[in-house]
Amino acid sequence: MQNQSIGELKKFASQIRRDIVRMVHAQNSGHPGGSLGCVEYFTVLYKVIMNHNVNFSMDGVNEDIFFLSNGHISPVFYSTLARCGYFSIEELSTFRKIDSRLQGHPTTHEGLPGVRIASGSLGQGLSVAIGAAETKKLNNDSSLIFTLHGDGELQEGQIWEAAMYAAGNSIDNIISTIDYNGRQIDGDVDDVLPLGNLEEKWTAFGWKTLSCNGNNMTELIDTLNLAKSMTGKGSPIMIIMKTEMGYGVDFMTGSHKWHGIAPNDDQLKVALDQLEETLGDF
């Protein structure tokens, strides 16, 4: 955790957005839309909320642990980890290259610091995170578990099995978040398979539920701090985080088109013109 102003956090976020579009453009491959929409979340989580150690240990004893379940938004995850000091910023230039540790979907066998789960297949992250949360309890470790999931991911059945288990077993040291941007690879979530009222649904499954604007830094900080204050009271916590896919780049914002395609040379220039270079490009 660090004491940083909103202005400093916004500068950090701007650089992450530059990293995202440059990484995806360089390989003409990747998932920029969801990554751009979750920049504020990763910024706040790693710079303000979590107690984490850049001297990475897979067990994460006496520190908070994060699991990315919707692994296709790896660009924002990799950039955040690098900019926080988990590995060299220059390594971002190897994104999606053969033999790189920064594959399109994070895996553990490359040994990349900060990655604790392979998350190419959607729907599994909550189950893994609950296991880690139970381990914390067994070890009398008061640290917390954080997870992030896509809204389209909620169409996977394993999510709801895990949801029942967490509430039924009082897993109250976990704070999960849904990136609710309303888009998935094939179109709008409501057109593919409507999710209904997510707050009511998670509440019915026994979770304490909060909601926030995931592209508002101040609101995110307040909501995550509130969620932390609600842990240890018998129930898991779910945050329904409303975001805009592609946020920060005007022509990418609000369309499922940018779920999984890369900008061309001209589009990259337009995007970078909208994003201030604050920490130096890799």
VEXKOLRO-639393 format. One line per field, with one value per residue: x, y, z of N, C-alpha, C in turn; residue number from 0; residue in one letter. Coordinates in steps of 0.05 Angstrom, whole numbers. Layout:
N
nX: [X; ...]
nY: [Y; ...]
nZ: [Z; ...]
caX: [X; ...]
caY: [Y; ...]
caZ: [Z; ...]
cX: [X; ...]
cY: [Y; ...]
cZ: [Z; ...]
rogu: [NUM; ...]
vexke: [a; ...]
END
This chain:
282
nX: [17; 9; 15; -13; -31; -93; -80; -28; -41; -73; -35; -2; -40; -49; 0; -1; -43; -20; 20; -12; -38; 7; 33; -4; -10; 42; 46; 4; -40; -82; -119; -146; -192; -222; -178; -163; -209; -204; -162; -162; -180; -137; -96; -112; -118; -66; -34; -57; -93; -80; -37; 22; 79; 134; 177; 170; 133; 105; 70; 54; 53; 28; 13; -31; -67; -77; -120; -127; -181; -206; -167; -154; -148; -95; -56; -64; -54; -1; 27; 16; 41; 94; 104; 99; 143; 152; 177; 222; 209; 222; 213; 160; 159; 163; 115; 69; 105; 144; 168; 167; 156; 110; 56; -5; -48; -44; 2; 30; 75; 116; 140; 132; 137; 86; 43; -3; -39; -62; -101; -130; -175; -240; -278; -256; -226; -249; -258; -206; -186; -218; -198; -147; -162; -184; -137; -108; -139; -132; -79; -78; -70; -83; -89; -118; -157; -162; -202; -213; -263; -293; -355; -380; -358; -390; -427; -409; -415; -384; -370; -416; -422; -377; -391; -435; -408; -372; -405; -434; -395; -374; -333; -300; -258; -248; -250; -284; -290; -331; -320; -362; -376; -412; -401; -379; -341; -373; -412; -460; -470; -522; -547; -523; -525; -566; -552; -585; -605; -549; -532; -576; -574; -524; -530; -572; -544; -517; -476; -445; -458; -433; -431; -400; -371; -325; -288; -277; -232; -231; -281; -273; -231; -257; -298; -271; -243; -287; -306; -263; -271; -315; -300; -286; -333; -366; -386; -374; -349; -374; -361; -396; -372; -379; -357; -328; -315; -253; -241; -213; -191; -218; -241; -244; -278; -334; -352; -359; -326; -272; -257; -220; -183; -126; -100; -85; -28; -41; -85; -61; -28; -67; -90; -46; -38; -78; -64; -25; 46; 75; 110; 150; 159; 164]
nY: [-24; 45; 115; 155; 210; 227; 250; 230; 176; 177; 191; 146; 109; 129; 117; 61; 51; 69; 30; -16; -9; -5; -54; -92; -74; -82; -137; -146; -170; -191; -167; -109; -79; -95; -93; -38; -16; -33; -8; 31; 0; -37; -1; 24; -21; -44; 0; 25; -6; -62; -101; -120; -156; -143; -175; -232; -287; -350; -372; -328; -311; -277; -233; -196; -228; -231; -255; -261; -276; -271; -280; -261; -206; -195; -156; -108; -128; -147; -99; -69; -101; -98; -42; -35; -60; -116; -143; -129; -69; -67; -118; -119; -111; -161; -184; -234; -259; -314; -360; -322; -297; -270; -288; -291; -305; -308; -354; -401; -432; -407; -377; -323; -268; -249; -275; -324; -361; -399; -371; -375; -404; -388; -376; -405; -380; -361; -407; -425; -382; -384; -430; -411; -372; -403; -429; -386; -377; -426; -422; -381; -331; -265; -237; -215; -241; -223; -219; -216; -215; -225; -200; -230; -278; -297; -329; -379; -441; -459; -415; -404; -449; -442; -394; -409; -444; -410; -374; -411; -432; -392; -359; -307; -274; -256; -213; -203; -180; -159; -143; -104; -90; -99; -122; -174; -224; -237; -198; -154; -169; -175; -191; -239; -275; -258; -230; -214; -182; -168; -152; -167; -221; -240; -227; -261; -308; -306; -270; -208; -149; -98; -38; 1; 55; 35; 64; 110; 136; 155; 136; 82; 72; 86; 47; -3; 2; 3; -48; -78; -65; -95; -147; -210; -219; -261; -267; -272; -220; -183; -140; -103; -77; -25; -11; 19; -13; -6; 43; 109; 113; 143; 121; 68; 61; 32; -8; -76; -91; -81; -120; -162; -147; -116; -48; -14; 17; 71; 78; 67; 112; 152; 136; 139; 194; 211; 195; 210; 206; 187; 159; 141; 105; 35]
nZ: [0; -16; -3; -44; -86; -121; -169; -179; -184; -229; -268; -267; -286; -338; -362; -360; -396; -444; -447; -455; -507; -539; -531; -551; -603; -623; -631; -662; -639; -586; -528; -522; -505; -457; -423; -423; -398; -346; -321; -280; -237; -229; -219; -171; -138; -134; -121; -78; -46; -35; 7; -14; -38; -77; -81; -102; -79; -87; -48; -18; 37; 93; 63; 20; -34; -104; -155; -223; -260; -310; -356; -406; -407; -399; -415; -384; -333; -336; -348; -301; -262; -278; -276; -222; -203; -204; -245; -299; -335; -388; -406; -422; -476; -498; -502; -518; -552; -580; -533; -493; -426; -421; -440; -481; -449; -379; -349; -302; -309; -335; -297; -284; -242; -197; -220; -204; -222; -278; -327; -376; -390; -377; -316; -275; -236; -187; -157; -148; -119; -73; -49; -36; 0; 41; 57; 79; 124; 152; 164; 199; 178; 168; 122; 58; 2; -65; -125; -196; -246; -310; -338; -377; -364; -324; -346; -342; -310; -266; -236; -205; -174; -142; -118; -86; -51; -24; 5; 35; 67; 97; 76; 88; 78; 28; -29; -84; -152; -205; -272; -301; -359; -398; -447; -491; -528; -572; -575; -544; -475; -457; -504; -517; -472; -424; -359; -319; -257; -226; -175; -142; -153; -134; -81; -67; -70; -23; -15; 7; -25; -65; -106; -159; -198; -241; -269; -242; -202; -148; -128; -133; -96; -48; -48; -48; 0; 34; 25; 47; 101; 111; 112; 147; 174; 166; 114; 43; -2; -57; -111; -157; -212; -253; -317; -376; -435; -467; -446; -442; -492; -546; -594; -583; -541; -509; -545; -566; -606; -598; -563; -575; -616; -648; -651; -713; -746; -755; -721; -672; -666; -660; -612; -576; -578; -545; -495; -442; -437; -380; -346; -377; -436; -450]
caX: [0; 24; 0; -10; -53; -108; -65; -7; -53; -81; -11; 4; -60; -44; 22; -11; -59; 0; 32; -31; -42; 32; 38; -23; -4; 67; 43; -22; -55; -87; -146; -143; -216; -226; -154; -165; -231; -198; -137; -166; -181; -110; -81; -121; -113; -37; -20; -70; -109; -68; -11; 34; 108; 145; 195; 147; 132; 79; 53; 43; 48; 26; 7; -56; -63; -96; -123; -141; -195; -210; -139; -149; -140; -67; -39; -65; -42; 29; 37; 15; 62; 120; 106; 101; 169; 154; 197; 232; 190; 230; 202; 134; 163; 163; 87; 59; 126; 151; 185; 164; 141; 85; 38; -31; -63; -23; 5; 49; 99; 137; 153; 130; 130; 60; 23; -7; -59; -66; -129; -140; -202; -256; -296; -242; -210; -261; -253; -178; -183; -230; -178; -126; -174; -185; -110; -102; -153; -119; -53; -81; -60; -105; -88; -142; -156; -177; -205; -227; -277; -309; -384; -386; -349; -411; -442; -397; -428; -366; -372; -439; -415; -358; -406; -449; -389; -360; -424; -441; -373; -366; -307; -304; -233; -245; -264; -285; -300; -340; -318; -388; -377; -435; -392; -363; -329; -394; -431; -468; -476; -551; -556; -512; -539; -570; -544; -605; -596; -526; -532; -595; -566; -502; -541; -587; -525; -506; -453; -450; -455; -429; -428; -385; -361; -298; -270; -274; -211; -240; -302; -261; -217; -277; -313; -253; -238; -311; -306; -244; -282; -336; -289; -284; -359; -382; -396; -356; -356; -374; -365; -404; -357; -387; -336; -331; -294; -237; -241; -189; -186; -245; -253; -246; -296; -362; -359; -347; -308; -245; -252; -197; -167; -105; -101; -65; -9; -55; -101; -42; -20; -90; -93; -24; -42; -97; -54; 0; 68; 81; 131; 169; 151; 184]
caY: [0; 69; 139; 170; 228; 219; 259; 211; 151; 181; 190; 117; 96; 137; 101; 33; 51; 70; 3; -35; -6; -10; -83; -106; -66; -93; -165; -147; -192; -187; -158; -83; -66; -100; -83; -9; -11; -42; 5; 44; -21; -47; 20; 27; -46; -48; 24; 36; -24; -87; -104; -140; -156; -146; -198; -250; -314; -362; -376; -303; -312; -251; -211; -200; -242; -225; -274; -252; -298; -266; -277; -248; -178; -197; -131; -89; -142; -147; -72; -62; -115; -87; -15; -37; -71; -145; -151; -107; -56; -74; -144; -115; -112; -189; -194; -254; -270; -342; -364; -300; -303; -254; -299; -277; -310; -314; -381; -402; -448; -389; -366; -294; -258; -237; -293; -347; -379; -398; -362; -373; -415; -372; -389; -421; -364; -359; -432; -425; -361; -393; -448; -394; -359; -423; -433; -363; -382; -448; -413; -357; -308; -247; -223; -218; -250; -207; -232; -201; -232; -212; -205; -253; -302; -306; -349; -405; -453; -463; -391; -405; -469; -429; -374; -423; -455; -388; -365; -433; -439; -367; -349; -278; -260; -253; -191; -208; -158; -164; -121; -104; -71; -106; -132; -198; -226; -240; -176; -145; -192; -178; -204; -266; -289; -238; -237; -206; -163; -181; -147; -185; -249; -247; -225; -285; -329; -303; -251; -180; -138; -69; -30; 26; 62; 26; 83; 133; 128; 160; 118; 55; 71; 85; 21; -24; 5; -6; -77; -88; -62; -115; -174; -221; -218; -285; -268; -262; -194; -180; -113; -101; -53; -17; 2; 21; -26; 13; 70; 124; 117; 149; 104; 41; 61; 25; -27; -102; -94; -80; -141; -178; -140; -96; -25; -13; 38; 97; 77; 69; 140; 167; 128; 150; 223; 216; 183; 223; 190; 198; 145; 132; 81; 13]
caZ: [0; -17; 0; -68; -93; -144; -192; -184; -193; -257; -285; -268; -303; -365; -373; -365; -421; -466; -449; -466; -536; -552; -529; -568; -630; -632; -640; -677; -626; -557; -519; -511; -495; -428; -408; -419; -380; -318; -312; -254; -217; -224; -207; -143; -123; -129; -111; -54; -29; -27; 19; -30; -38; -104; -80; -106; -68; -95; -25; -10; 66; 106; 44; 4; -59; -125; -176; -247; -271; -339; -363; -432; -403; -389; -419; -361; -311; -340; -345; -273; -247; -286; -266; -193; -197; -202; -265; -315; -353; -416; -413; -434; -505; -507; -500; -538; -570; -574; -509; -474; -402; -422; -460; -484; -424; -359; -338; -280; -314; -344; -273; -283; -216; -194; -231; -187; -234; -307; -329; -403; -389; -359; -297; -255; -217; -161; -143; -139; -98; -48; -37; -23; 24; 63; 66; 97; 150; 166; 173; 216; 163; 167; 96; 42; -25; -84; -151; -217; -265; -331; -336; -394; -350; -306; -360; -336; -286; -243; -220; -187; -154; -123; -103; -65; -31; -8; 24; 53; 85; 110; 66; 92; 73; -1; -42; -113; -168; -232; -291; -314; -381; -415; -474; -493; -554; -593; -575; -517; -457; -457; -528; -517; -450; -403; -332; -299; -237; -213; -146; -129; -156; -115; -54; -63; -65; 4; -14; 12; -51; -69; -134; -162; -224; -242; -283; -225; -183; -120; -121; -130; -71; -27; -49; -40; 28; 48; 23; 67; 127; 114; 114; 174; 187; 159; 86; 22; -13; -86; -121; -185; -220; -280; -332; -405; -451; -484; -433; -445; -521; -554; -615; -572; -518; -510; -566; -563; -628; -588; -544; -581; -640; -643; -668; -734; -742; -753; -696; -649; -664; -649; -584; -560; -576; -524; -470; -435; -428; -354; -332; -397; -451; -451]
cX: [17; 5; 4; -35; -68; -93; -43; -18; -62; -58; -2; -14; -56; -21; 15; -26; -41; 13; 13; -33; -16; 39; 21; -16; 21; 65; 18; -40; -59; -115; -144; -167; -220; -202; -156; -187; -224; -173; -140; -167; -153; -93; -87; -114; -83; -23; -32; -80; -94; -41; 3; 64; 119; 167; 178; 153; 105; 60; 40; 35; 48; 24; -19; -49; -85; -96; -139; -154; -200; -183; -133; -142; -111; -51; -40; -52; -11; 40; 37; 37; 89; 124; 108; 128; 172; 174; 203; 211; 197; 219; 174; 136; 163; 135; 79; 80; 133; 172; 185; 150; 114; 68; 11; -49; -43; -22; 28; 75; 122; 152; 152; 121; 103; 37; 20; -28; -58; -95; -137; -169; -219; -272; -282; -230; -222; -257; -225; -174; -195; -212; -156; -137; -176; -158; -101; -115; -139; -92; -54; -68; -84; -107; -113; -136; -173; -179; -219; -238; -290; -338; -392; -378; -371; -430; -431; -408; -411; -366; -393; -436; -397; -373; -422; -431; -379; -380; -431; -420; -360; -338; -307; -279; -227; -262; -262; -298; -308; -335; -343; -389; -398; -427; -378; -356; -350; -414; -437; -477; -506; -562; -546; -526; -542; -564; -564; -593; -574; -525; -551; -587; -544; -512; -557; -569; -510; -481; -462; -441; -453; -428; -413; -380; -332; -278; -267; -256; -220; -261; -292; -247; -237; -291; -295; -246; -263; -312; -287; -255; -304; -326; -288; -311; -378; -391; -374; -367; -354; -379; -373; -393; -364; -365; -344; -308; -279; -234; -213; -180; -213; -257; -255; -268; -324; -370; -345; -327; -279; -239; -225; -183; -148; -109; -79; -47; -22; -71; -84; -34; -42; -93; -71; -26; -61; -87; -26; 21; 78; 105; 153; 160; 173; 197]
cY: [25; 93; 157; 187; 217; 227; 239; 184; 153; 180; 161; 103; 104; 121; 72; 32; 53; 42; -16; -33; -12; -40; -98; -99; -80; -122; -168; -169; -185; -175; -131; -72; -70; -91; -53; -2; -17; -28; 17; 23; -31; -26; 23; 2; -48; -24; 34; 14; -48; -84; -127; -135; -162; -168; -223; -278; -326; -366; -351; -301; -283; -228; -217; -213; -235; -248; -261; -276; -295; -259; -263; -218; -177; -171; -112; -102; -141; -119; -63; -75; -104; -59; -14; -49; -101; -156; -127; -96; -64; -100; -142; -117; -141; -200; -211; -264; -299; -342; -341; -310; -289; -265; -285; -281; -319; -343; -380; -415; -431; -376; -336; -284; -243; -254; -318; -367; -376; -392; -357; -383; -401; -388; -403; -405; -362; -384; -433; -405; -369; -413; -432; -380; -378; -429; -410; -368; -404; -441; -389; -333; -289; -231; -231; -230; -232; -222; -212; -220; -214; -217; -228; -280; -313; -325; -377; -416; -455; -438; -393; -427; -457; -409; -387; -433; -433; -379; -387; -440; -414; -359; -319; -262; -257; -229; -195; -184; -168; -140; -121; -83; -77; -117; -158; -203; -226; -218; -167; -170; -197; -192; -233; -284; -270; -248; -230; -185; -176; -176; -165; -214; -257; -245; -251; -309; -326; -285; -223; -166; -108; -63; -4; 30; 55; 43; 109; 125; 132; 141; 90; 52; 69; 58; -2; -22; -3; -36; -89; -86; -83; -143; -184; -222; -240; -288; -259; -236; -194; -151; -115; -75; -46; -1; 5; 7; -5; 40; 83; 129; 120; 130; 75; 39; 51; 6; -53; -107; -96; -100; -155; -172; -117; -72; -26; 11; 65; 99; 79; 98; 157; 161; 141; 180; 230; 208; 195; 202; 201; 185; 135; 106; 60; 12]
cZ: [0; -14; -24; -74; -117; -170; -199; -194; -222; -276; -288; -288; -332; -378; -378; -391; -445; -469; -463; -496; -551; -552; -550; -598; -640; -642; -657; -665; -596; -552; -506; -496; -465; -411; -403; -398; -351; -307; -285; -232; -209; -210; -177; -126; -115; -117; -84; -35; -18; -12; 4; -31; -66; -105; -79; -93; -75; -72; -15; 20; 77; 86; 30; -23; -79; -146; -199; -260; -301; -351; -389; -430; -391; -394; -395; -336; -313; -336; -316; -257; -253; -274; -235; -184; -195; -222; -282; -334; -382; -425; -426; -465; -516; -507; -524; -558; -561; -552; -490; -449; -402; -445; -461; -461; -403; -352; -317; -288; -325; -321; -272; -256; -216; -204; -215; -199; -264; -312; -358; -405; -368; -339; -274; -232; -189; -144; -132; -116; -72; -34; -23; 2; 47; 74; 86; 124; 166; 177; 192; 204; 158; 140; 79; 14; -43; -111; -170; -237; -287; -328; -354; -382; -332; -320; -357; -310; -262; -225; -198; -166; -133; -106; -80; -43; -13; 13; 45; 73; 97; 102; 66; 90; 44; -11; -72; -127; -195; -250; -308; -336; -402; -443; -471; -522; -577; -594; -547; -500; -457; -482; -529; -497; -426; -375; -311; -280; -221; -183; -131; -130; -136; -86; -48; -59; -39; 6; -6; -14; -51; -99; -136; -192; -225; -257; -267; -202; -154; -111; -117; -103; -48; -25; -39; -10; 45; 48; 44; 95; 133; 116; 143; 188; 177; 131; 67; 10; -43; -93; -150; -196; -249; -293; -361; -418; -468; -471; -435; -473; -535; -574; -606; -551; -525; -532; -562; -585; -618; -566; -550; -607; -633; -661; -690; -728; -738; -727; -671; -645; -651; -620; -567; -557; -553; -496; -464; -427; -402; -340; -351; -410; -449; -478]
rogu: [0; 1; 2; 3; 4; 5; 6; 7; 8; 9; 10; 11; 12; 13; 14; 15; 16; 17; 18; 19; 20; 21; 22; 23; 24; 25; 26; 27; 28; 29; 30; 31; 32; 33; 34; 35; 36; 37; 38; 39; 40; 41; 42; 43; 44; 45; 46; 47; 48; 49; 50; 51; 52; 53; 54; 55; 56; 57; 58; 59; 60; 61; 62; 63; 64; 65; 66; 67; 68; 69; 70; 71; 72; 73; 74; 75; 76; 77; 78; 79; 80; 81; 82; 83; 84; 85; 86; 87; 88; 89; 90; 91; 92; 93; 94; 95; 96; 97; 98; 99; 100; 101; 102; 103; 104; 105; 106; 107; 108; 109; 110; 111; 112; 113; 114; 115; 116; 117; 118; 119; 120; 121; 122; 123; 124; 125; 126; 127; 128; 129; 130; 131; 132; 133; 134; 135; 136; 137; 138; 139; 140; 141; 142; 143; 144; 145; 146; 147; 148; 149; 150; 151; 152; 153; 154; 155; 156; 157; 158; 159; 160; 161; 162; 163; 164; 165; 166; 167; 168; 169; 170; 171; 172; 173; 174; 175; 176; 177; 178; 179; 180; 181; 182; 183; 184; 185; 186; 187; 188; 189; 190; 191; 192; 193; 194; 195; 196; 197; 198; 199; 200; 201; 202; 203; 204; 205; 206; 207; 208; 209; 210; 211; 212; 213; 214; 215; 216; 217; 218; 219; 220; 221; 222; 223; 224; 225; 226; 227; 228; 229; 230; 231; 232; 233; 234; 235; 236; 237; 238; 239; 240; 241; 242; 243; 244; 245; 246; 247; 248; 249; 250; 251; 252; 253; 254; 255; 256; 257; 258; 259; 260; 261; 262; 263; 264; 265; 266; 267; 268; 269; 270; 271; 272; 273; 274; 275; 276; 277; 278; 279; 280; 281]
vexke: [m; q; n; q; s; i; g; e; l; k; k; f; a; s; q; i; r; r; d; i; v; r; m; v; h; a; q; n; s; g; h; p; g; g; s; l; g; c; v; e; y; f; t; v; l; y; k; v; i; m; n; h; n; v; n; f; s; m; d; g; v; n; e; d; i; f; f; l; s; n; g; h; i; s; p; v; f; y; s; t; l; a; r; c; g; y; f; s; i; e; e; l; s; t; f; r; k; i; d; s; r; l; q; g; h; p; t; t; h; e; g; l; p; g; v; r; i; a; s; g; s; l; g; q; g; l; s; v; a; i; g; a; a; e; t; k; k; l; n; n; d; s; s; l; i; f; t; l; h; g; d; g; e; l; q; e; g; q; i; w; e; a; a; m; y; a; a; g; n; s; i; d; n; i; i; s; t; i; d; y; n; g; r; q; i; d; g; d; v; d; d; v; l; p; l; g; n; l; e; e; k; w; t; a; f; g; w; k; t; l; s; c; n; g; n; n; m; t; e; l; i; d; t; l; n; l; a; k; s; m; t; g; k; g; s; p; i; m; i; i; m; k; t; e; m; g; y; g; v; d; f; m; t; g; s; h; k; w; h; g; i; a; p; n; d; d; q; l; k; v; a; l; d; q; l; e; e; t; l; g; d; f]
END
